[in-house]
Amino acid sequence: MKALTRVLGIDPGSTITGYGVIDSDGVRSVYVTHGHIRVKGESFPERLGHIHEAIGDVIDHWNPTSAAIEQVFISNNPMSALKLGQARGAAITAVVSRGLSMAEYSARTVKQVVTGSGAADKSAVQTLVKSQLDIKRVVQVDAGDGLAIALCHAHSALGGTRAIMPTSKRRSRGRGLRW
């Protein structure tokens, strides 16, 4: 049996950034924590600074060894895509400044790995993430997406198969950090 690796998944957003932390060997994954960052700041640069600082705090607290983030999707609104890209940049710099590797996955790839269908809707992703990680309580949407991104990375990059196997062992039942 391979050792478990701690993975941080990040769902970036300029108003709410979600995250999820799991331990995985590429075949089985164990829930650690999840949460979301309600971005604060009067100006957009202050908000980006808050994302950077808060993701850094998550990393410092939970000590992941790798991280993954959702890629920017093409939006009908160029300003929304630009802001999302800047929020991603703030999160990415927090990760790489702490020496972690960073992977990027499209929303379609995350859905494909987690649910078996790249066209799955958000509720299907949420349901399967909770089932696969044996989470009984409500998971905020952005945090659930962070967990899905962590699962995608674990089962794509850690040498596991694409089939995700649920497990009943959990290391932490805490809600995680919240800002």
N, C-alpha and C positions, 0 to 999 in steps of 0.2 A: 504494500500500500504506500502510495506517494504521500509525502508530507503536505499538509494544507498550506496554501498561500492566501494571504489576506488581500482582498481586492476591493477597491473603492470605485463605485460607479457614480457618475455625475450627470444629472439632467440640467443643463444650464438654462437660466432664464434671467431677464433683467428685472423682474419683480419677485419671482420665487425660483430658487435653485434647489433642486432635490438631490439627495445623495443616499446611497445604500452601501453598506459594508458587509461582505460575506467572506467566509473562509472556504476554499475549494481546492480540490486536487485535480480538477478538470473533468471529473466524473460525478463526484458528489459535492454538494455545496451545503454549507451550514450558515444560517442567519446569524449575524452579529448585531447590527443596528441599522437604523435608517432615520432620516429626518429631512427637514427642509429649512432653507434660509430665507426669511422674509427680508428682502434687500432693503436697506435703509440708506438714506442720504438725500440731501436737497438737490444736488446736481448729479448729472449722470456720471461724471468722473468719481464722485464720492461713492456712488452706488457700486461702481466697478471695484473700487478699493475695498468696500465691504465684502463683496463676493470673494475677492482674493484673500482677505484676512480670515473670513469665516471658513473657507475651504482649507486654508492653512491650519486653523484650529482643529478641524475634523481630522486632518492628517496627523497632527501632533498628538491628538488624544487616542486615536484608534490604530495608528502605526501600520497602515497598509503597505504592501511591498510593490504594488502596481495599481494603476488607475486606468479608467476608460471613460470616455465622454461621447455624447451623441454629436454627430456631425450636423452642420447647419443644413437645413432643408431649404429648397427654393421656395420663396414666398411671393405672393402677389404684391406684398407691401415691401418695397426695398428698405424703408427705414426700420421695419421690424426685423428683417434679416440682418441688417447692419448692427442693430442693438444686440441681437442674439449672438452674432459673431464676436462682438466686444465682450459680452458676458462670458462666452466660451474662453476667450483669450485671458480674461482675469482668472478663471478657474485653472486653465492650463498652466499659467505662470506660477500659480501657487503650488501645483503638483511638481513641475520640473525644477522649481527653485529648491525643493526638498529632495531632489535626486531620484525621484520615482520615474519609472517608465510610464508613458502615456499612449494609449491606443484610442482610435476613433472608429465608431461604427455608425452606419446610417440607421435611421429609424426602421427601415424595412429589414435590415439584417438583424437588428435586435428582436423584432417581432418574429422573424423566421426561426431564430435559434430558440427563443423562449416558448413560442406557441406552435411552431411547425408551419406557420403561414405568415408570409411577409405582408399580407393584407389584413391581419387581425386588427380588431378595434381595441381601444384603450381598456375597455372593461374586460376583455378576454385576457389581455396582458396582465392586468391587475389580479384577476382571479388565479391565473396560473402561477404568477410569482408568489402569491400568498400560499398556494398549495405546495409548490415546490420547496418553499422554505419553512413550511409549517407555521405560518404566522396566523394567529387567530383573530387579532384585532383589526380595526380599520386602518388602512395605510393611506396617507395623504397621496394624491395622484402623482405629484412631482417626485416624492420620495419613492413611490412604487416604480416609477420610470428609472430612477437611480439604481434600484435593486435589479431591474431588468437588464440594464446596461452592464452591471457587475456580473450577472449571470452569463450574459452573452460573451463577455470577455473571458470569463473563467472557462467556459465550455468551448470557446473558439481558440484561445491562445495558450491554454495550459496543457494542451495535448489530449484533452478528453474528446469523447465523441460528441456529436451534436445532440444526442438524447440527454435530456436533463432528468436526473433521478431525484425525487424528493427524499428528504431525510427527516427524522424526528428529533435528532440531537441539535440542540441550540446552545451556544455559548453565553449569550446575553439576552435577557428579556427586556432590557431597558429601552426606552424610547429614543435614546440618543441625545445629541445636543440640539438645542433649538435656539435660534437667534431671533 
